[in-house]
Amino acid sequence: MPAYALPGPVASNGSRPDGHTPIGVMGDHLHRAGEWMLSFRSMRMDMDGNRDGTSRVSSAEVVSPSGFSFMVSPTEMTMDMHMLGGMYAVSDDLTLMLMVPWLDLEMDHVTRMGGRFTTESSGFGDVGVSALVRALEADDTSVHLNLGFTAPTGSIDERDETLASAPAEVVLPYPMQLGSGTWDLRPGMTATRWFDDWSVGGQAIATLRLGRNSRDYSLGDRIDVTAWAAYRATERLSFSARLAFGRIGNVDGADDSLHPAVVPTADPSLRAGSRLDALVGVNAALGGGNRLAVEFGRPVLQDLDGPQLETDWLATVGWQLSL
């Protein structure tokens, strides 16, 4: 058996570079009893311009009295998320996972009168806890359940100045808040199959909001489904291609401190949408349990309840250390 083959029927922490999935997929593998893994991911999403359904709309249309008639239009947003993760295998069939995110959010706006301003927020997001439970381990195939939840540790009271409020700060709209404010269940399933030089897999994860938060709303439930294929080019390097589909619903309820007629990001009925991303990535197994990986992608389809900012591109860079 080559040194880079997976030991036993399946061991996703083996030294094959595609022993782990593309870095943008989380909760993708189990460990052997007593093993640990530390990880750090840095993710960026860039949004530029607005969309209604599958069609782009200009900021002038968003604020025009003969268009959507808002007073303010968002023009661009960047989201940076830095995720510290830890995994511990209680047994060969049960791995526990903890994910702690830090977010930096920035959104640019233009008013009907042509004024421009930027709002920002940053801080810890909602901490995620998961149990990965093995459902199948046979030959070179692994299937496990993702049984997780997120705790409402991210702020839903982020404030900043706007042109109309300065110098006072006001509560920011839904996309600029750091958490959901609710306990959220995250059930799902992940499957991976390895071949001599290839591996393929898929994952489906739902996010289900439990009740409303302290501001009397809950973010929309969402479903995320992804499938990937990876090619092992060398003993230490693999390349991947992935499709990722996400669908989120509208906000249930509303934050009474927001004014939905002013800006579309404050309208709870304009938060739903679907997006299909195409991504490519590289995994490098460096030895000693160290891995480096990068993934970059762009949407190939967006259908948004708009006007709503559309996504232009997203990227993830990550490091993993198995102990």
Secondary structure, 3 states (H helix, E strand, C coil): CCCCCCCCCCCCCCCCHHHCCCCCCCCCCCCCCCCEEEEEEEEEEEEEEEEEECEEECHHHHHCCCCCCCCEEEEEEEEEEEEEEEEEEEECCEEEEEEEEEEEEEEEEEECCCCEEEEEEEEECCCEEEEEEEEEEECCEEEEEEEEEECCCCCCCCEECCCCCCCCCEECCHHHCCCCCCEEEEEEEEEEEECCCEEEEEEEEEEEEECCCCCCEECCCEEEEEEEEEEECCCCEEEEEEEEEEEECCCEECCCCCCCCCCHHHCHHHCCEEEEEEEEEEEEEEECCEEEEEEEEEEEEEEEEEEEEEEEEEEEEEEEEEC
